[in-house]
Amino acid sequence: MYSLAGVALTLMVFLTGADVLLRYFRKPILGTYEIVALLGALMVGLSLPQASRVNAHVLMDFVTGRLPASLQKFFYVLTRVLGIILFIIIAWNLWLLGDDYRRASEGTLTLAIPLCPVAYTISICCAIEVIVLFLEILQGNKQEAEK
Protein backbone atom coordinates (compact mmCIF):
# COMPACT_ATOMS: atom_id res chain seq x y z
CA MET A 1 0.00 0.00 0.00
CA TYR A 2 2.82 2.35 0.89
CA SER A 3 4.46 1.74 -2.50
CA LEU A 4 1.17 2.46 -4.27
CA ALA A 5 0.95 5.71 -2.33
CA GLY A 6 4.43 6.55 -3.59
CA VAL A 7 3.38 5.78 -7.15
CA ALA A 8 0.33 8.04 -6.73
CA LEU A 9 2.54 10.86 -5.42
CA THR A 10 5.01 10.42 -8.27
CA LEU A 11 2.21 10.49 -10.83
CA MET A 12 0.82 13.64 -9.24
CA VAL A 13 4.20 15.38 -9.50
CA PHE A 14 4.82 14.37 -13.10
CA LEU A 15 1.27 15.11 -14.22
CA THR A 16 1.29 18.53 -12.58
CA GLY A 17 4.72 19.34 -14.02
CA ALA A 18 3.69 18.22 -17.49
CA ASP A 19 0.48 20.23 -17.30
CA VAL A 20 2.33 23.37 -16.25
CA LEU A 21 4.86 22.89 -19.04
CA LEU A 22 2.23 22.20 -21.67
CA ARG A 23 0.15 25.19 -20.58
CA TYR A 24 3.10 27.31 -21.64
CA PHE A 25 2.50 25.98 -25.17
CA ARG A 26 -1.29 26.38 -24.77
CA LYS A 27 -1.84 22.60 -24.69
CA PRO A 28 -2.93 21.81 -21.11
CA ILE A 29 -3.72 18.24 -20.11
CA LEU A 30 -7.47 17.78 -19.87
CA GLY A 31 -8.66 16.74 -16.40
CA THR A 32 -5.39 17.28 -14.57
CA TYR A 33 -7.14 18.78 -11.56
CA GLU A 34 -9.47 15.78 -11.28
CA ILE A 35 -6.72 13.19 -11.64
CA VAL A 36 -4.44 14.95 -9.14
CA ALA A 37 -7.30 15.25 -6.63
CA LEU A 38 -8.14 11.54 -6.90
CA LEU A 39 -4.47 10.54 -6.71
CA GLY A 40 -4.05 12.78 -3.66
CA ALA A 41 -6.94 11.10 -1.88
CA LEU A 42 -5.54 7.67 -2.73
CA MET A 43 -2.05 8.69 -1.62
CA VAL A 44 -3.25 9.81 1.80
CA GLY A 45 -5.46 6.75 2.29
CA LEU A 46 -2.84 4.26 1.14
CA SER A 47 -0.04 5.76 3.24
CA LEU A 48 -2.06 6.14 6.45
CA PRO A 49 -1.66 2.62 7.93
CA GLN A 50 2.08 2.50 7.28
CA ALA A 51 2.63 6.00 8.65
CA SER A 52 0.75 5.00 11.78
CA ARG A 53 2.67 1.72 12.06
CA VAL A 54 6.08 3.40 11.99
CA ASN A 55 4.96 6.37 14.15
CA ALA A 56 5.57 8.88 11.37
CA HIS A 57 2.94 11.22 12.81
CA VAL A 58 3.50 14.23 15.05
CA LEU A 59 3.55 13.37 18.74
CA MET A 60 2.68 16.09 21.24
CA ASP A 61 3.63 14.64 24.60
CA PHE A 62 4.84 17.70 26.46
CA VAL A 63 1.95 17.26 28.92
CA THR A 64 1.47 13.50 28.96
CA GLY A 65 5.24 12.91 29.05
CA ARG A 66 5.30 14.33 32.58
CA LEU A 67 2.52 12.08 33.88
CA PRO A 68 3.10 8.85 35.81
CA ALA A 69 3.65 5.74 33.67
CA SER A 70 0.23 4.31 34.51
CA LEU A 71 -1.53 7.45 33.24
CA GLN A 72 0.68 7.53 30.15
CA LYS A 73 -0.38 3.95 29.38
CA PHE A 74 -4.02 4.88 29.97
CA PHE A 75 -3.82 7.78 27.50
CA TYR A 76 -1.91 5.60 25.03
CA VAL A 77 -4.72 3.02 25.03
CA LEU A 78 -7.46 5.67 25.14
CA THR A 79 -6.17 7.48 22.06
CA ARG A 80 -5.91 4.22 20.13
CA VAL A 81 -9.44 3.18 21.14
CA LEU A 82 -10.77 6.57 20.06
CA GLY A 83 -8.83 6.21 16.80
CA ILE A 84 -10.33 2.75 16.26
CA ILE A 85 -13.84 4.12 16.77
CA LEU A 86 -13.16 7.08 14.48
CA PHE A 87 -11.71 4.97 11.67
CA ILE A 88 -14.52 2.42 11.90
CA ILE A 89 -17.00 5.27 11.40
CA ILE A 90 -14.96 6.73 8.54
CA ALA A 91 -14.52 3.34 6.83
CA TRP A 92 -18.22 2.54 7.12
CA ASN A 93 -19.33 5.92 5.79
CA LEU A 94 -16.85 5.84 2.92
CA TRP A 95 -18.12 2.38 1.96
CA LEU A 96 -21.69 3.71 1.96
CA LEU A 97 -20.55 6.71 -0.08
CA GLY A 98 -18.91 4.33 -2.57
CA ASP A 99 -22.21 2.44 -2.82
CA ASP A 100 -24.02 5.72 -3.51
CA TYR A 101 -21.45 6.65 -6.17
CA ARG A 102 -21.79 3.22 -7.77
CA ARG A 103 -25.60 3.30 -7.84
CA ALA A 104 -25.63 6.80 -9.32
CA SER A 105 -22.71 6.06 -11.71
CA GLU A 106 -21.07 9.15 -10.25
CA GLY A 107 -17.85 10.29 -11.88
CA THR A 108 -15.64 13.31 -12.23
CA LEU A 109 -17.02 16.17 -14.29
CA THR A 110 -14.48 16.41 -17.09
CA LEU A 111 -13.20 12.87 -17.58
CA ALA A 112 -16.09 10.94 -15.99
CA ILE A 113 -13.67 8.84 -13.92
CA PRO A 114 -15.80 6.68 -11.57
CA LEU A 115 -15.58 7.82 -7.95
CA CYS A 116 -16.70 4.59 -6.27
CA PRO A 117 -13.34 2.77 -6.56
CA VAL A 118 -11.61 5.64 -4.78
CA ALA A 119 -14.18 5.68 -1.97
CA TYR A 120 -13.98 1.89 -1.58
CA THR A 121 -10.16 1.94 -1.58
CA ILE A 122 -9.93 4.61 1.10
CA SER A 123 -12.59 2.78 3.11
CA ILE A 124 -10.46 -0.38 3.04
CA CYS A 125 -7.39 1.68 4.03
CA CYS A 126 -9.30 3.01 7.04
CA ALA A 127 -10.30 -0.53 8.00
CA ILE A 128 -6.64 -1.55 7.84
CA GLU A 129 -5.82 1.45 10.03
CA VAL A 130 -8.25 0.02 12.61
CA ILE A 131 -6.24 -3.20 12.59
CA VAL A 132 -2.97 -1.27 12.96
CA LEU A 133 -4.32 0.66 15.95
CA PHE A 134 -5.62 -2.54 17.55
CA LEU A 135 -2.22 -4.19 17.11
CA GLU A 136 -0.56 -1.14 18.65
CA ILE A 137 -2.67 -1.65 21.76
CA LEU A 138 -1.70 -5.34 21.90
CA GLN A 139 1.98 -4.58 21.32
CA GLY A 140 1.89 -1.87 23.98
CA ASN A 141 0.51 -4.40 26.47
CA LYS A 142 3.12 -6.94 25.38
CA GLN A 143 5.92 -4.42 25.94
CA GLU A 144 4.55 -3.64 29.40
CA ALA A 145 4.52 -7.36 30.28
CA GLU A 146 8.17 -7.68 29.18
CA LYS A 147 9.29 -4.86 31.51
N, C-alpha and C positions, 0 to 999 in steps of 0.2 A: 504494500500500500504506500509505503514511504517513497519507494522508487517511482511509482505512478504519480505521486504528488510532485516529485522532482521533474518528471516528464511534462506534467501540466504547467509547471512554472517555466520551464525552458520554452515550451511552445508559446506561452504568453509573451515572453521576452522577445522571441524571434518574430512572432506575428505583429506585435506592437511596433517593433523596429522596422519591419518591412512595410507596414502601413504608413508610418511616418515618412520613410524614404520615398515610397511610391506617391504619397500625397504631394511631394515636391514636384513630381512629374505629372500631377493631376490625374493619377490612376490609383485612387485609394482601394484598399481591399474591402469588398462588400461584406458587411456583418462582423467586422473586427470587434466592435464593442460587445456584441452578443457573445461571440466565441470567447473573448477574454473574460467576460463576466462568468460564464459557465465554467471555464477552466479555473478561475479563481475560487469559485465555490467548491469545485472538486479538489483543488489543491489543499484548501483549509480542512475539508472533511477527511481526506485521505491521510493527511499528516498529523491529525489530532491524536489518535491513539499512540503513535510512536513518540510524539513530543511529550505526551503524558508519561509514557513508560520510562523515558530517559530523563525525566524531570527537567525538560527544556523550557519550562514556564517560569515566570517571575515568582519568586517566593518572598513574601513580606512577613518576616518573623521577628521584627524588632520588638513586638509586644509579647507574642507567644514564646519567643526564645528565652524570655526571662521567667517564665512560669515553671513550676515544679514539673518533673518528668511525667507524673501521672496526668496532669492537666494537658501537657503537650500531646500525650498519646490520645487523650479524649478528643482534643480538637482535630488531631490527625484523622481519627476515625470519623468524627462528625462531618468534616469537610468532604471526605470521600463518600459517605452515605448521602449527603446532600447532592454531591455531583452525580451519584448513581441515579437518584430520583430525577434530577434535572435532565440527564441524558436519556432516561427512559421516556420521559415526557416528550423531549425533542424528537427522539427516534420514532415514537408512535405517531406524532403529528406530521412529521415529514413523510412517513409511509402513507398516511391518509391523504396528504397533499399530492403525493405521487399518484395515488388512485384517482383523485379528482382530475389531475392533469391527463391521465391516461383515458379516462372516460370522456373528457371533453376534447381529446386530441389537441391539447394545448401545446403550442410551440412558440419559439421566438418570433418576433414580428417580421424581421427582414428575411431570414434564412429558413424559417419554420422548423428549426431544430427542436425535436421533442424534449419537453422539460421533465417528463416522468422519470427517465433513467437517472437524471441528476438527483432528483429528490430521493429516489430509492437508494442510490449509492450513498448519499450523505446520511440517510437513515440507518443503513447498515454500518457505516463508520461510527455513528453515535452508539449503536448497539455494541460494537466492539469496544468502544470507550468505556461502556458500563462494565464489561468483562475486565478491562485493564484496571479500573478503579477497584473492583471487587478483589482482584488479585493483589493489589497494593495493600488492601486491608489485611488479607491473609499473610502476606509477606511481612508486614509490619508486626503482626502478632508472632510470626515465626522468629523474627529477629529479637523480639522481647524475650521469648522463651529461651533463646540461645545465650542471653546475657546472664 
